[in-house]
Amino acid sequence: MRGTDEDDERLKLIRRYVTPGRRYLKLGGVLLGMGGRDRAKFMRKLGQAAGEISPRELSLLLDGGWRERRTAAWLIAVAGRSEFRKRLGELLLASEGPYAGQAYCVALAIFGTSADAAPLVAYLDRYLQRPDLYYDQTAAFGALLLLDAKLGADHAGRFLTSNGLWQQWIDGPPSKDREAPDTYREFIGQLCAFADEAAKHCPDRLS
């Protein structure tokens, strides 16, 4: 019965936080194309939702599918709930499904500490060795570069050495975009800036 009760509760949470306005589809690069009233409205509602949802409810969403996980990770990022660092790192490393990994990377970059670099490094150590897999390597690398810039650190340096794992992944089949690494840092930075802006509507954001 407990499983049924949790499934019912998760369905209610999906209707409240995930599907309104197809929110789950907009949490990513689509945000950067928003402007004017649509942007302001979306940010306000996202920030309010991040302040309303409880840690238990976030955990239930993280146990769901990619739509729920993607939305939960963004709500976690906006609210600054760094207590979810370990869980997000585990989900990122497992890469059990598509479309949510970028959101985990945004949240880790938002938390902004050396502890948040560790799961990104672990992910890159594993998945840059798989050039056949085009998962969330660019998002994770962008987030790590952003953290390095914030912290004055160099966690990403060893990946960028001559014939390092980053270059091996880029060169390996199938063919991949050859953007400069800083392009991915800037992209994740823009998403983090959006989360920070939405956080202004989340009065209980954790710092």
Stockholm file with secondary structure:
# STOCKHOLM 1.0

chainA/1-207         MRGTDEDDERLKLIRRYVTPGRRYLKLGGVLLGMGGRDRAKFMRKLGQAAGEISPRELSLLLDGGWRERRTAAWLIAVAGRSEFRKRLGELLLASEGPYAGQAYCVALAIFGTSADAAPLVAYLDRYLQRPDLYYDQTAAFGALLLLDAKLGADHAGRFLTSNGLWQQWIDGPPSKDREAPDTYREFIGQLCAFADEAAKHCPDRLS
#=GR chainA/1-207 SS CHHHHHHHHHHHHIIIIISGGGHHHHTTGGGGGCCHHHHHHHHHHHHHHHHHSCHHHHHHHHTSCHHHHHHHHHHHHHHTCGGGHHHHHHHHHHCCSSSCHHHHHHHHHHHCSHHHHHHHHHHHHHHTTCTTCCSSHHHHHHHHHHHHHHHTCCTTGGGGSTTCHHHHHHHSSSCCCCCCHHHHHHHHHHHHHHHHHHGGGCTTCCC
#=GC SS_cons         CHHHHHHHHHHHHIIIIISGGGHHHHTTGGGGGCCHHHHHHHHHHHHHHHHHSCHHHHHHHHTSCHHHHHHHHHHHHHHTCGGGHHHHHHHHHHCCSSSCHHHHHHHHHHHCSHHHHHHHHHHHHHHTTCTTCCSSHHHHHHHHHHHHHHHTCCTTGGGGSTTCHHHHHHHSSSCCCCCCHHHHHHHHHHHHHHHHHHGGGCTTCCC
//
